[in-house]
């Protein structure tokens, strides 16, 4: 191999964590994106595009999104820190606060695009992922929660998935328990990490070391039980220790009723230990799971404070589907059945170019994918 | 394969202890006891269980990606690998300690925030301990075995490693200087399995937990 050839070979690599998408895989991905976006649009959501990068403050710690060291950061000529978006929600919230500050009617927006996170090498995690999502702002009711979850279920069904579960929780329940025990902020954060990792023995140790007695500890340990029926939710409502926790349970029951009215209650179950790494979530929170991938294939929740950071006091809820784990799961479940679209070939030579061109244009007008190729088409 | 629960075990002593515990909880696998077998995966058709053995650091990887629903592995590996898995049970065996060790004269180096060199198999645990808990700047040198050599041949000042009995340390003139954390075997579960195979996974966790109490 000569020198210039070797140099060209080096240029072929993409950095770790990003990749090319082409051929059948890309066709399947684009088709799935289209199916899902169409479904979201059927609910009256309008497309919105925000920039790929924003000022650092939009995604800072205070907002509660991705940890700062996992952000791709760079500087502009003025020395401001810019960040490639790790997540759409804060950017959409900023955009809506800016252009719809006075609007009181519910607002529905959807988006799709790449998000970026600077995660550790060699763990097989992507640094650029395509996400699709929807945000419903100015609506704080359980109907909005139910709509978001039901729409998400319909999107996954539209994509071709049939075996999946949406786990629904309510951050308020956990906060209610913390309030009941007058827990300080730092302990609450530590407990949150342990419980969201389902690490109940570590949670129990932590509570023990903070001096909580058995019955107080059991309050937290109870939340490890999954619930599926409204009756189980009612039972949890009865044992909720304070008003805040009771309200949180009641909200879950209301949401179950809405999702049931849509006819999708079989797809949801309740998990009170569900808490997000995104700290901007304030109420209902959910994650979607299916076979064939170790990552959630959907997530979302209510974030009633987030718009406030940008000066607009409004409740909001959103959901997000990361397309890559979804496609991975569908591939493993043998649900991907795409043919690359057929492309008509029309050949020309010097003498007949005008006629060949005319034929190609007619073919394209008729809606066929058509290419013009030099030669005769024989022997190729 | 969705009918089966797949369990990844850490090769060696931990695997034997785990099978003993699972046996008490009513789960077993005859195939694993066959001498001289070259099988990589062992199945119990009756209970719809599959088992395989893996190197410790790979167990959380198998579980994160859903190649195994459940895994049993030392908490040192969980801390070091930092995988997205649920850590559901402390199995109480395989107990040891993660420690900072070195020669007696190195004790002084840990008192101040001065720069020291640390050799270890666990760079993430070492970094987390020195940076976030001791606020000491350190150079971390990753080694793949016989970490005790580090201070002896002057590659590093101290080591961060697992200590069981401390006899290897003593033979080489080293001692425990500080304890980072306790270590024991843990049961970990894939996030998706926890939701999609809820009943079976939780039944296993419950039965095993009952044997621990």
Interface residues (C-beta under 8 A of the other chain):
Chain A: X120 X123 X124 X163 X164 X165 X167 X197 X198 X199 X200 X201 X202 X226 X269 X271 X287 X289 X290 X291 X292 X293 X294 X295 X296
Chain B: X2 X63 X64 X65 X66 X82 X83 X84 X86 X87 X88 X89 X90 X189 X190 X191 X192 X194 X195 X196 X198 X202
